[in-house]
């Protein structure tokens, strides 16, 4: 069976199709959907927590940068190290 694209079928796909046609499938535990749902919810909750923590960290970093820039004013030239000469004294 050659796919419509004209290339030969993938070896892994051919092996998977052969295994599916081979015969009886192994029994699936009856509580598998419930366990998968619980695990999925746990992974989703963890992903949300990490996303919120990352967002909070980014906001804190931006606030820290803004506070530092307001205090240090790095765009201004540094103060002169010597006093300018006094003329007319």
C-alpha positions as a Markdown table, in Angstrom:
| # | Residue | x | y | z |
|---|---|---|---|---|
| 1 | Unk | 0.0 | 0.0 | 0.0 |
| 2 | Unk | 1.7 | 3.2 | -1.2 |
| 3 | Unk | 0.5 | 6.5 | 0.2 |
| 4 | Unk | -0.9 | 9.1 | -2.3 |
| 5 | Unk | 2.2 | 11.2 | -2.0 |
| 6 | Unk | 4.1 | 8.5 | -3.9 |
| 7 | Unk | 6.7 | 7.6 | -1.2 |
| 8 | Unk | 6.9 | 4.2 | 0.4 |
| 9 | Unk | 5.2 | 3.8 | 3.8 |
| 10 | Unk | 7.1 | 4.4 | 7.0 |
| 11 | Unk | 8.6 | 1.3 | 8.6 |
| 12 | Unk | 7.2 | 2.2 | 12.0 |
| 13 | Unk | 3.7 | 2.8 | 10.5 |
| 14 | Unk | 3.8 | -0.5 | 8.7 |
| 15 | Unk | 4.9 | -2.3 | 12.0 |
| 16 | Unk | 2.1 | -0.6 | 14.0 |
| 17 | Unk | -0.5 | -1.6 | 11.4 |
| 18 | Unk | 0.8 | -5.2 | 11.4 |
| 19 | Unk | 0.5 | -5.3 | 15.2 |
| 20 | Unk | -3.0 | -3.9 | 15.2 |
| 21 | Unk | -4.1 | -6.6 | 12.7 |
| 22 | Unk | -2.3 | -9.4 | 14.5 |
| 23 | Unk | -5.0 | -10.5 | 16.9 |
| 24 | Unk | -6.4 | -9.9 | 20.4 |
| 25 | Unk | -5.3 | -6.8 | 22.1 |
| 26 | Unk | -4.1 | -6.9 | 25.7 |
| 27 | Unk | -6.7 | -6.0 | 28.3 |
| 28 | Unk | -6.9 | -2.4 | 29.5 |
| 29 | Unk | -7.4 | -1.7 | 33.2 |
| 30 | Unk | -10.9 | -0.5 | 33.9 |
| 31 | Unk | -9.7 | 2.5 | 35.9 |
| 32 | Unk | -7.3 | 3.7 | 33.2 |
| 33 | Unk | -9.5 | 6.7 | 32.1 |
| 34 | Unk | -9.9 | 7.9 | 35.7 |
| 35 | Unk | -6.2 | 7.6 | 36.4 |
| 36 | Unk | -5.4 | 9.5 | 33.2 |
| 37 | Unk | -7.9 | 12.2 | 34.0 |
| 38 | Unk | -6.4 | 12.7 | 37.5 |
| 39 | Unk | -2.8 | 12.8 | 36.1 |
| 40 | Unk | -3.9 | 15.2 | 33.4 |
| 41 | Unk | -5.4 | 17.5 | 35.9 |
| 42 | Unk | -2.3 | 17.3 | 38.1 |
| 43 | Unk | -0.1 | 18.2 | 35.1 |
| 44 | Unk | -2.3 | 21.1 | 34.1 |
| 45 | Unk | -2.3 | 22.5 | 37.6 |
| 46 | Unk | 1.5 | 22.2 | 37.7 |
| 47 | Unk | 1.8 | 23.9 | 34.4 |
| 48 | Unk | -0.5 | 26.8 | 35.5 |
| 49 | Unk | 1.5 | 27.2 | 38.7 |
| 50 | Unk | 4.8 | 27.4 | 36.8 |
| 51 | Unk | 3.3 | 29.8 | 34.4 |
| 52 | Unk | 2.0 | 32.1 | 37.2 |
| 53 | Unk | 5.4 | 31.9 | 39.0 |
| 54 | Unk | 7.3 | 32.8 | 35.9 |
| 55 | Unk | 5.0 | 35.7 | 35.2 |
| 56 | Unk | 5.4 | 36.9 | 38.7 |
| 57 | Unk | 9.1 | 36.6 | 38.5 |
| 58 | Unk | 9.1 | 38.6 | 35.2 |
| 59 | Unk | 7.0 | 41.4 | 36.7 |
| 60 | Unk | 9.2 | 41.6 | 39.8 |
| 61 | Unk | 12.3 | 41.8 | 37.5 |
| 62 | Unk | 10.7 | 44.6 | 35.5 |
| 63 | Unk | 9.8 | 46.5 | 38.7 |
| 64 | Unk | 13.3 | 46.1 | 40.1 |
| 65 | Unk | 14.8 | 47.3 | 36.8 |
| 66 | Unk | 12.5 | 50.4 | 36.8 |
| 67 | Unk | 13.3 | 51.2 | 40.4 |
| 68 | Unk | 17.0 | 50.9 | 39.8 |
| 69 | Unk | 16.8 | 53.0 | 36.7 |
| 70 | Unk | 14.8 | 55.7 | 38.6 |
| 71 | Unk | 17.4 | 55.8 | 41.4 |
| 72 | Unk | 20.6 | 55.4 | 39.5 |
| 73 | Unk | 19.6 | 57.3 | 36.4 |
| 74 | Unk | 22.2 | 55.5 | 34.2 |
| 75 | Unk | 21.4 | 57.7 | 31.2 |
| 76 | Unk | 23.0 | 60.8 | 32.9 |
| 77 | Unk | 26.7 | 61.4 | 32.5 |
| 78 | Unk | 28.8 | 60.6 | 35.6 |
| 79 | Unk | 29.7 | 63.6 | 37.9 |
| 80 | Unk | 33.0 | 65.3 | 37.3 |
| 81 | Unk | 35.9 | 64.1 | 39.4 |
| 82 | Unk | 37.5 | 67.6 | 39.6 |
| 83 | Unk | 36.0 | 71.0 | 40.2 |
| 84 | Unk | 36.1 | 73.3 | 37.2 |
| 85 | Unk | 38.6 | 76.2 | 37.3 |
| 86 | Unk | 37.2 | 79.3 | 38.8 |
| 87 | Unk | 37.6 | 82.4 | 36.6 |
| 88 | Unk | 37.5 | 86.0 | 37.8 |
| 89 | Unk | 38.2 | 85.4 | 41.5 |
